[in-house]
Amino acid sequence: MKAYEYRHIVSFEETNLVGNVYFANHIRWQGRVREMFLRDYAPDVIDALGQGLSLVTTRVSCEYFQELFALDEVLIKMFATQITQNRVTMKFDYLRVRQENTEELIASGEQQIASMMKEGTTMRPTPLPQSLRLALYEFEI
């Protein structure tokens, strides 16, 4: 089971008054992982985004098991769980990386995106770009 991996160090600005990571940041990191995946595996899709293509989030969730704090190192693993003609569902595992290189699952999330094409003031479903589809197959579980 191959995962796309993104490492992140929690900054103080991502924490709240209590000192733990504000819950919405986990969702923000899902978007960051998606962007880095496009950069690394389907850069032509980035160009298509400027020419009418939209990758619209249709569903997002996150289940929290442990807290994160400033300067924690987080490894976020992304998997494709379902790929259809114009949609993909992704699973995200958030793991705290300890100094002894052990990993602790701290959260798990899911996100579905739809491939849409802008036509004037409306949007219509369009197939996932081929490069994105092929890249996602490498990480499908």
DAMO-V354356 format. One record per residue. PHI is phi in radians with two decimals (none if undefined). PSI is psi in whole degrees, 0 to 359 (none if undefined). Layout:
<<PHI & PSI> <PHI & PSI>>
//
This chain:
<<none & 104> <-1.55 & 134> <-2.06 & 146> <-1.41 & 130> <-2.04 & 140> <-2.36 & 129> <-1.79 & 141> <-2.46 & 139> <-1.84 & 124> <-1.18 & 131> <-1.73 & 164> <-1.08 & 326> <-1.14 & 344> <-1.61 & 3> <-1.85 & 164> <-1.84 & 189> <-1.09 & 333> <-1.31 & 337> <1.86 & 353> <-1.70 & 169> <-1.19 & 131> <-1.13 & 133> <-0.97 & 327> <-1.17 & 340> <-1.13 & 328> <-1.04 & 319> <-1.20 & 320> <-1.06 & 321> <-1.16 & 329> <-1.03 & 316> <-1.09 & 320> <-1.10 & 317> <-1.09 & 316> <-0.99 & 314> <-1.09 & 317> <-1.19 & 326> <-1.09 & 315> <-1.06 & 315> <-1.03 & 317> <-1.43 & 327> <-2.11 & 340> <-2.56 & 60> <-1.09 & 336> <-1.13 & 335> <-1.16 & 326> <-1.06 & 318> <-1.11 & 320> <-1.13 & 332> <-1.09 & 332> <-1.49 & 0> <-2.17 & 29> <1.93 & 340> <-1.26 & 139> <-2.28 & 137> <-1.86 & 99> <-1.65 & 127> <-1.29 & 123> <-1.82 & 339> <-2.76 & 141> <-2.59 & 143> <-2.68 & 162> <-2.68 & 133> <-1.96 & 128> <-1.81 & 132> <-1.97 & 326> <-2.45 & 161> <-1.53 & 153> <-2.00 & 154> <-2.32 & 167> <-0.93 & 138> <1.29 & 4> <-1.15 & 144> <-1.68 & 129> <-2.08 & 130> <-1.82 & 120> <-1.88 & 121> <-1.86 & 130> <-2.00 & 135> <-2.24 & 149> <-1.59 & 124> <-1.81 & 337> <-2.69 & 130> <-2.21 & 120> <-2.06 & 189> <-1.00 & 314> <-2.21 & 14> <-2.36 & 153> <-2.43 & 138> <-1.93 & 132> <-2.10 & 145> <-1.90 & 140> <-2.17 & 126> <-1.90 & 130> <-1.84 & 120> <-2.13 & 130> <-1.39 & 130> <-1.76 & 122> <-1.55 & 164> <-1.05 & 330> <-1.48 & 18> <1.07 & 26> <-1.57 & 154> <-2.11 & 138> <-2.17 & 123> <-1.19 & 120> <-1.96 & 342> <-2.86 & 161> <-2.48 & 136> <-2.37 & 171> <-2.53 & 147> <-2.59 & 139> <-2.07 & 137> <-2.17 & 152> <-2.07 & 138> <-1.50 & 122> <-2.31 & 152> <-2.05 & 130> <-1.35 & 132> <-2.33 & 96> <1.16 & 240> <-1.72 & 5> <-2.05 & 170> <-2.28 & 144> <-2.25 & 149> <-1.06 & 143> <-2.48 & 148> <-1.01 & 149> <-1.00 & 138> <-0.97 & 141> <-0.98 & 317> <-1.10 & 322> <-1.20 & 315> <-1.02 & 312> <-1.12 & 320> <-1.14 & 319> <-1.12 & 326> <-1.02 & 329> <-1.11 & 337> <-2.05 & 18> <-1.40 & 137> <-2.04 & none>>
//
